[in-house]
Amino acid sequence: MRIAAITGGGTGVGRAAALALAADGWSLVVAGRRQEPLDETLQLASAEGLASDEGLAVTADVGREDDVIALFEQIEQRWGRVDLLFNNAGTGAPPKPFDELTLQDWQRVVDVNLTGSFLCARQAVGLMKRQDPGGGRIINNGSISAHTPRPRSAPYTSTKHAITGLTKSIALDGRGSGITCGQIDIGNAATPMTQAMTKGVPQPDGSVRVEPRMDVDDVARAVVYMSNLPPGANVLSMTVMASEMPFVGRG
């Protein structure tokens, strides 16, 4: 039995990845701040072959240390191990001019995107070292913003750049323990988070343009591919994006 933990598992990329992993035979732990969407994910996963005793939904705010510790305690009590962590939970700040951003705007994004990823990875690494057999894999959800910012996105962009450093540090520190870490940078997956792109979003030249999106299931398949690599192989960085979105060439 392979155990996958997915944060932000109630919607969007997290839900799509959970369903794809369930179809691939993984047991699931889905975590998020609201119970109802998590339960819905597990119900949908049952149609993909997930048995009732192979799923666990846990409400947790990844930016709160106590919540994250409790999450991984439940995983350890239930299965005694975790083989995959998909650090997917994320949020953004209102698109304000840089000089109008508040510390609260900044801190909320840092708490979820960066501190939350650190806390979950720390607990996962500890469990992966204790379990028998040891080892496991962590996949961090980066973003196109880990490479190039959008206008008025400083908190989000800064945290996603930092995720790249976190990914490389975990990959390095996991050597010798059978723990691998990679990053998937996603561009314009069709989820509620990117719905505004169908009506037009601000561009660096001051224009507002509709942007192409891609099927979120294409992201989920990429996560499954990364997850199924043997311990001796790792995708350190993967970019999965809508082919015609404004990124390559910056427009």
C-alpha positions in Angstrom: 0.0 0.0 0.0 1.3 3.4 -1.0 0.2 6.5 1.0 -0.1 9.9 -0.6 -0.8 13.1 1.4 -2.1 16.1 -0.6 -2.6 19.5 0.9 -5.2 21.7 -0.7 -6.8 18.5 -1.7 -10.4 19.8 -1.7 -10.3 21.7 -5.0 -8.5 22.4 -8.2 -5.1 20.9 -8.8 -5.1 19.1 -5.4 -8.4 17.4 -6.1 -7.3 16.4 -9.7 -4.0 15.0 -8.4 -5.9 13.1 -5.7 -8.2 11.5 -8.2 -5.4 10.6 -10.5 -3.4 9.0 -7.7 -6.4 7.1 -6.5 -6.9 5.7 -10.0 -3.2 4.7 -9.9 -3.8 2.7 -6.7 -2.6 5.1 -4.1 -4.3 5.5 -0.7 -5.1 9.1 0.0 -4.8 11.7 2.8 -6.4 15.0 1.6 -5.9 18.0 3.8 -7.4 21.5 3.7 -9.2 24.1 5.7 -12.8 23.0 4.9 -14.1 19.5 5.5 -16.9 19.4 2.9 -14.7 19.8 -0.2 -12.3 17.2 1.2 -15.1 14.7 1.8 -16.3 15.4 -1.8 -12.8 14.6 -3.1 -12.8 11.2 -1.3 -16.3 10.5 -2.7 -15.1 11.2 -6.2 -12.0 9.1 -5.6 -14.1 6.1 -4.6 -15.3 6.1 -8.3 -11.6 5.8 -9.2 -11.2 2.7 -7.1 -10.4 4.1 -3.7 -11.7 1.8 -1.0 -13.4 3.3 2.1 -10.5 2.3 4.3 -7.9 3.9 2.0 -8.9 7.5 2.3 -8.6 10.1 5.1 -9.8 13.7 5.1 -8.2 16.0 7.6 -9.0 19.7 8.2 -5.8 21.6 8.7 -4.4 25.0 8.1 -0.9 24.3 6.8 0.3 27.7 8.1 -0.3 26.5 11.7 2.3 24.3 13.2 -0.1 22.5 15.6 -2.4 21.6 12.7 0.4 20.2 10.6 1.8 18.1 13.5 -1.7 16.8 14.2 -2.1 15.9 10.5 1.0 13.8 10.3 0.2 12.2 13.6 -3.1 11.0 12.2 -1.3 9.6 9.1 1.3 7.8 11.3 -1.4 6.4 13.5 -3.5 5.2 10.6 -0.8 3.7 8.3 2.5 4.1 10.0 4.0 5.7 6.9 3.7 8.3 4.1 5.2 7.6 0.7 4.3 10.9 -1.0 3.6 14.4 0.0 2.2 16.8 -2.6 2.7 20.2 -1.1 -0.1 21.8 -3.1 -1.9 24.3 -0.8 -1.4 27.9 -1.8 -3.0 31.3 -1.8 -2.4 34.8 -3.2 -2.8 38.4 -2.1 -5.1 41.1 -3.7 -3.5 42.5 -6.8 -2.6 45.9 -5.3 0.1 48.3 -6.3 3.3 47.3 -4.5 3.3 50.3 -2.2 -0.2 49.6 -1.0 0.5 46.0 0.1 0.0 45.6 3.8 2.1 43.4 6.1 -1.0 41.3 6.6 -1.3 40.7 2.8 2.3 39.6 2.7 2.2 37.5 5.9 -0.9 35.5 4.9 0.7 34.4 1.6 4.0 33.6 3.3 2.3 31.6 6.0 0.5 29.3 3.6 2.7 29.1 0.5 6.2 29.0 2.2 5.8 28.3 5.9 3.1 25.7 5.2 5.2 23.9 2.7 8.1 23.9 5.1 6.0 22.6 8.0 4.5 19.8 6.0 7.8 18.8 4.4 9.5 18.8 7.8 6.9 16.4 9.3 6.9 14.2 6.2 10.7 13.9 6.2 10.7 12.9 9.9 8.1 10.2 9.3 9.9 9.0 6.1 13.1 8.6 8.1 11.3 6.6 10.9 9.2 4.3 8.8 10.2 0.9 7.6 11.0 0.7 4.8 12.3 4.2 4.9 12.2 6.9 2.3 9.6 8.7 0.2 9.0 11.6 -2.2 7.9 15.2 -1.8 6.5 17.2 -4.7 6.2 21.0 -4.2 3.8 23.0 -6.2 5.7 25.9 -7.6 4.3 28.0 -10.3 5.2 29.9 -13.5 5.6 32.6 -10.9 8.6 30.8 -9.6 10.3 32.1 -12.8 8.5 35.2 -13.9 6.1 37.5 -12.0 2.7 38.7 -13.0 1.9 42.4 -12.4 1.1 43.2 -8.8 2.0 39.7 -7.4 5.0 40.3 -5.2 3.9 38.2 -2.2 2.9 35.2 -4.4 5.9 35.5 -6.7 8.3 35.8 -3.8 7.0 32.7 -2.1 7.1 30.7 -5.3 10.7 31.7 -5.9 11.4 30.6 -2.4 9.8 27.2 -3.0 12.5 26.5 -5.5 15.1 27.0 -2.8 13.1 24.8 -0.4 12.8 22.1 -3.1 16.5 22.0 -3.7 17.4 22.0 0.0 15.1 19.1 0.7 16.5 17.2 -2.3 20.0 17.7 -1.0 19.2 17.0 2.7 17.2 13.9 1.7 20.3 12.2 0.2 21.2 9.1 2.2 17.7 8.7 3.6 15.9 7.7 0.4 13.9 10.9 0.2 13.6 12.7 -3.1 12.0 16.1 -3.7 10.9 17.8 -6.9 8.9 20.8 -8.0 6.1 21.1 -10.5 5.6 24.6 -12.0 2.1 25.0 -13.4 0.9 27.5 -15.8 -2.8 28.3 -16.4 -4.5 25.0 -15.3 -8.3 25.3 -15.8 -9.4 25.6 -12.1 -11.6 28.1 -10.3 -8.4 29.9 -9.3 -7.8 30.8 -13.0 -11.4 31.4 -14.1 -10.7 35.2 -14.4 -8.3 34.4 -17.3 -11.3 33.5 -19.5 -12.5 37.2 -19.2 -9.0 38.8 -19.3 -6.3 39.6 -16.8 -3.8 42.4 -16.6 -0.6 42.1 -18.7 2.8 43.8 -18.1 2.2 46.2 -21.0 -0.9 47.5 -19.2 -3.4 45.7 -21.5 -6.0 43.2 -20.3 -6.1 39.9 -22.3 -7.8 36.6 -22.2 -5.2 33.8 -21.6 -5.4 30.2 -22.8 -5.8 27.5 -20.1 -5.2 23.8 -20.1 -7.0 20.8 -18.7 -6.1 20.3 -15.0 -6.0 16.6 -15.6 -2.8 17.2 -17.6 -1.2 18.4 -14.4 -2.5 15.5 -12.5 -0.9 13.0 -14.9 2.4 14.8 -14.5 2.1 14.5 -10.7 1.4 10.8 -11.1 4.4 10.4 -13.3 6.7 12.1 -10.8 5.2 10.1 -8.0 5.9 6.7 -9.7 9.6 7.2 -10.3 11.8 4.7 -8.5 13.9 6.1 -5.5 17.0 6.3 -7.7 15.4 8.8 -10.1 13.9 12.3 -9.5 12.3 15.1 -11.5 13.8 18.1 -9.8 11.8 20.6 -11.8 9.0 20.2 -14.3 7.0 23.0 -16.1 3.5 22.1 -17.3 1.7 24.9 -18.9 -0.9 26.0 -21.5 1.1 26.0 -24.7 0.0 29.5 -25.8 -0.1 31.3 -22.5 2.1 34.4 -22.2 5.2 33.1 -20.7 7.8 32.0 -23.2 9.0 35.2 -24.8 6.9 37.1 -22.2 3.9 37.5 -24.4 
